[in-house]
Amino acid sequence: MINFKDQKIRLRRLFIGIAIAVVNVSCSKDQVIDVKVKEIVTFPAAIEPTCREGVAKIYDECGSQQMVLNQALQAAKQTDKTVLISYGAEWCIWCHVFDQYVKGSSREFDYQWQYHDGENLSWSMQEKANKNAETEAQALNHYFADNFVLAHIESYYSVDGEQVLFDLGYDVDSIVGVPLILVLDQNGQIADRMKSSNQLIGLEIRSDSGREFRGYDRKLLLAELKRLKKSSENHEPWQSF
């Protein structure tokens, strides 16, 4: 015999259980993973606030770029890491993007920079399409922090940025865009350069969820950084870049 009262109670409990399960699943999908970021060693360590209106974020537009490189080389020697040069400029949005990605940023990006005509620009972006952004950001950041020292060498306003690359044996006349990412060997000589987006199809991400965006495929970027690290270790002094 069916007890309708007991059956109603069981059905009510069942519906409540289903509702709770749905809520839990929904919450787990929207859950934001806490990215444990490692601090990377980067130079210049500080930028003179009186330099060009004090708007620079990552490049020293007034100081000696050779000093920036020397400090990076010294830090790399002390920590048994490899120097990676980001040759670029404050007005280069991709230079800022590379910097933020290796620092472990994800989801929310707020870029502020000054274009070379003096106009102050800003661009806020949201990363939505990549469901694994936090996990990939942490993996990229940790690998970079454990293996590299980042030297930002300014290409536009500095008096010796181009000279630094020339002294390293790089053909500066061949540079067609920035950032130019170079890796040095243990002797401070150029071992290799990062492949361009034309060579690594899919490296650059220019749209996200139908909106303009500037970012990298972190898996491709991480693989390329690992290749550069290997090149720096296997580079022979007699090899020319």
N, C-alpha and C positions, 0 to 999 in steps of 0.2 A: 504494500500500500504506500502511495506517495504522500508524504507530509508536505503540503504546499507551503506552510510557514517556514519549515527548515530549508526547503528548496529556494525560497525567496532570499533567505539570509545567505545561502551559499552563492547564489547568483550575484547578490550585491557585493559580497567579498571578492568574487571573481572579477567583476567590473572595476572595482577599486584597484585590485592588483594590476590589471591591464593598464589602467590609467597611469599608475605610478611607473610602470615599466616604460611606457611611451615617453613620459616626462624625462626619465633617466637617460633613455636613448637620445632624446633631443638635446639634452644638456651635454652629453658626451660628445656629440657631433660639433657643438659650438664651443667646446672647451678650448681655451687658449693655453698652449704649452709654455711653461716658463723656460725661457732660453737662458742657460747658464753661460754667460759671456765671459771670455777670457780677455784681459787687457793685452793689446798688442803693443810692441815697442815700435814707435814711429818717430821720425824726425822730419822737420824741426819739432823739438819738444814743446816749444812755445814760439809765438809770433809777436813781434814788436807791435803793440797797439797803435803806435803813431804812424806806422807804415801805410801809406795810401788809404787814409780815412779809417783804418782799423777794421776793414770789412773781411779780410782774408780769414779763411777757416783752416786750411790745411797746407797752403804753400806760403813760404816766406818770399814775398815779392821784392824785398829791399836788401836782404842780407846775402852773405856769401853762400852759394850753393855747394862750393867745394867743402866748406865747413860742415854743411848738412851731411854730405856724403861721408866725410871723415868721421863724424860722430856716429853715423850708422855703422860704418865698418868697425869702429872700436867696440860698439855695443854687440855686434854680431860675433866678434872674436871672443868677448868675455862670456857670452852666453851659448857659444857653439851653435850659432844659427847662420842663416844665409841672408844676404842683403838683396832685397827686391826694390828696384827703382820704379817709381811712378813718375814719369816725365810728363808734366802737363801744366795746367794753369787753373786759376780760380774760376775763370769764365767757362771752363769745360765741364758741363754737367756730368759727363761720363767719368771724369776724374773723381768727382764727389760720390758718384754711385759706387765705383770700385772701392773707395775708402770705406763707405758705410757697409758694404757687403762683407768685406773681410773683418770688419769690426763686429759682425754678428747681428746687424739690424735686420728686422723683418716687419711685415705688415704695414706699419706706419712710417712714412718718410716725409720729412719736411726740409727741403733743400733751399738754402739761401746763398746767393752768390752775386758777384758783380761782373757784368759783361765787360768786354774790353773797350766798349764805348762809354763806360762809366755808369751805365744804367744798373740799378740794384734790382735783382730778380728773385722771385721765390716760387716754389712749386711743391705743393703737398700732394703726395701720392698714397694710394692704398693698394696693398697686395692682397688680392682675394682669391685668385684662381688656383694658386698652389696650396693644396690642403696640407702639405708636409713642410711648409715654409719654415716653421720654427725648428724642426728637427734638422733640416738641411742647413739652416743658418748656423746652428750650433756646431755641426760637423765641420763646416767651412771655416768658421771662426777659430775653433780649437786647433785645426791643422795649421792654419796660418800663424796663430800665436805661438805654437810649439816649434815652428820651423823657420820663420822669417822675421827680419827686421825691415820695416818699410821706410824708405827714403823718398820723400816728395821733393823732386828737383823741378824748380819753376822754370818754365820755358819762354815766357813772354816779356816780363818786366825786369827780371834779374839781369845783372851785368855779366854773369858767368855761367848761366844754366846750360847754354849750348856748348860752351867751352868744356864743361865737365864731361859731357858725352864725347866730345871730340878727343879729349885727352884719354878717354877710355878706349879709343879706337873705333868709335861708332861713326858711320857715314851720316852726318847730320843733314846733308843735302837730300838724303833719301826719305826723310821723315815727311809723311803726308797727313798725319793727324795725331791727336793725343786723346787719351793717355797712351803713351808708349811704355809698355811694361818690360823691364829688363831684369834678368837675374845675374848676379855676379858669382864667381867661383871663390874659393877660399883665399885666393891671391888678390882679390879685388878687381878681377878682370871680367869683362862681359862673357858669359857662358852661353846665353840664349835669350830669346825674347818671346813674349807671349804671342800666340797666334792671333790673327785678326778675326773679326766676326765673319769675314768672307771665307776664311779657312775653317773656322769652327761654326758650321751652320747651326743656328739655334742658340748660340751663346748669349746674344743680346735679346732681351725681351722688351718690346716697344709698345705693347698694349696689354691691358689686364681688364677683363670683364667689360670690354667695349670702350674703355677709356685709355687715353694716352698714358704711357708708363715708360719708365726707364729702369731696367734691372737686368740681372743675369740669371741664366739657368745655373743654379748653384752646383749641380752635379757635374756639369761640363766645366765650370770654373775650377772646381776642386780637382778634377782630373788633370786640368791643364797646369795647375799649381804643382801637383805631384810630378808632372813631367818636367817642369822647370827645376824643381828641387833635384831630381835625378840628373838633369843636365849639368847643374852646378857642381855636383859631386863627381861626375865623370869627365868634366872638362879638363883637357890637357893644356899646359901653358903654351905649347907650340901651336895649338889650334887657333885659327883666326875666326872672328865672328862673321 
